[in-house]
Amino acid sequence: MNNKFTRTLGMLVMAGSLLSLASSCTKDLDQLPDYSANAEVVYRDPAQIQQVLARLYATFAISGQTGPAGLPDITGIDEGFSNYLRQYWQLQEITTDEAVLGWNDGNLPSVNTLQWNADNEFVRATYDRIYYEIALCNEFIRQTSDAKLSDRGISGAEAGNVRTYRAEARLLRALCYWHAIDLFGGGPFATEEAAIGTYPTYKTRAEIFSYVDTELKALDTEGLLLAPRSVYARADKGVLWTLMTKLYLNAQVYTGTERYTDAITYANKVLQAGYTLSPSYANLFLADNNKTAARNEIILPITFDGTRTKTYGGMTFLVHAAVGRAVTPVSAGINGGWSGTRAKQNLPSLFTSATDTRRNLFFTTAQNPNVDTLTAFSSGTLVTKYRNVTSTGVAGSDTEGNFPDTDFPMFRLPDVQLMYAEAVLRGGAGGSNSQALTYVNAVRARSSATPLTTLTLNDILDERGRELFWEGHRRTDLIRFGKYTTGYNWPFKGGVRAGRDVETTRVLFPLPNTDIVANPNLAGRQNPGY
């Protein structure tokens, strides 16, 4: 099917047919079928089932059925803007002290300034993307139950493989529900058990948290997921444990009850799973990061290929939007810059160690280091973190220079090391202060930053900013540390150049009015302040 969804109502309960099999997949699951068939045909063939699984992964990277534009998955916004990774990155980064996106498209300026409302198309696109992926996962899970496999004559090793695929789909769905919890709090909820054609129920933030918690624990116990690092870019046990660490580290925010000991428990599983730091920080964000030592550090990449994943979102956006003025397209391995994203001055100011090589990814030539004008690309430090060149300086595979090969590292090892340290400092059991300091200094040593002799929670927040900047973590981190809405400001926060405190309700985005109108179960359920 080539369905387009504009409301969560359709996304959650009407994906009753075959998922579209068009477009690209992860680099380990690249298969491009040239047909469209119904579920009874496709789900009788394990090879085609694998292709549908590949589409679940690809939905984080691509924006539609053809690529790069022309048949979008969701409507109501330009297809390039609608991309999952692009929208998630924007809400996590340009609403913070790390990044600014100076374009005047639609209501984008209100996202930069924390002045969005329930009709903001960029907030709505993020919401729709999350629930679109949940719907696709629900349908895949529905069609791959043991009963369905038996009815369709799939058994033995083939059935075992499909059960692993099904576990991966459940993990991807849990990841999306975590994004929903983090960004929107409560919201519509459905699983594969929901009856087709019914309205999704509303669940609170705590209720969806409880579901995700239970589902992740079940996946851990069932043992169907691949072992960590078995196949690059698959949702394996390492991804599961990292997501559990994130869920528990933020539990105090989500539910009012801390779970720091649980965060340490699952961080330890990741830290003992064989991941290793890449010798080069810069190589983590280049076009061959799926082949160099970077792949041993990346836990969950969103994969891109310049000839197979053609989109104006994702890494195409992250590479092109940061290029302009003195940062040349050829240095980034592309054919032209979009002159959009820059760093607010708060970010470079974190780098207090003169020897810290992560500073080398900031470009200040002819730039005003302070963001004095949102729309001026000359206003703010340029960032050369993501590039479409390999570690040996070769441009990516797209000979026209449009679409990058660079994978996006959604989860990687230093994030877990820093989460472990934070959970220890917040009082969780099962770790030690000395080990926490060791992990933090290992992250710093890779970039030649001066080692710390003591460790405070503020050190953790600052180190997360230095190590993980522009990787989609900052909004969640600032909220967890109580610095998002009040007491700490950055340029144009609240719509004024110096920045100001904003309403505490800004820690959540609103449920889009389009969905509240479409689903009577959401009536009266809008988040406070909207």
Salt bridges, closest charged atoms under 4 A:
ASP30 OD2 - ARG308 NE 3.84
GLU40 OE1 - ARG44 NH2 3.49
GLU40 OE2 - ARG152 NH2 2.76
ASP73 OD1 - ARG55 NH2 2.88
ASP73 OD2 - ARG129 NH1 3.06
ASP97 OD1 - ARG474 NE 2.95
GLU98 OE2 - ARG474 NE 3.80
GLU139 OE1 - ARG142 NH1 2.55
ASP146 OD1 - ARG163 NE 2.78
GLU168 OE2 - ARG234 NH2 2.67
ASP182 OD2 - ARG475 NH1 2.79
GLU192 OE1 - ARG173 NH1 2.68
ASP213 OD1 - LYS217 NZ 3.60
ASP213 OD2 - ARG259 NH2 3.31
GLU215 OE2 - ARG170 NE 2.78
GLU215 OE2 - ARG173 NH2 3.19
GLU222 OE1 - ARG170 NH1 2.77
ASP262 OD2 - ARG259 NE 2.52
GLU297 OE2 - ARG412 NH1 2.71
GLU297 OE1 - ARG446 NH1 2.75
ASP305 OD2 - ARG308 NH1 3.21
ASP356 OD2 - ARG358 NH2 2.74
ASP407 OD1 - LYS27 NZ 3.05
ASP415 OD2 - LYS246 NZ 2.74
ASP415 OD1 - ARG464 NH2 2.89
ASP415 OD2 - HIS473 ND1 3.92
GLU422 OE2 - ARG426 NE 2.89
GLU422 OE2 - ARG480 NE 2.60
GLU463 OE2 - ARG358 NH1 2.90
GLU463 OE1 - ARG444 NH1 2.73
GLU463 OE1 - ARG466 NE 2.98
GLU467 OE1 - ARG358 NH1 2.79
GLU467 OE2 - ARG412 NH1 2.79
GLU467 OE2 - ARG446 NH2 2.85
GLU471 OE2 - LYS385 NZ 2.79
GLU471 OE2 - ARG412 NH2 2.67
ASP477 OD2 - ARG464 NE 2.80
ASP477 OD1 - ARG480 NH2 2.96
GLU503 OE1 - ARG506 NE 3.37
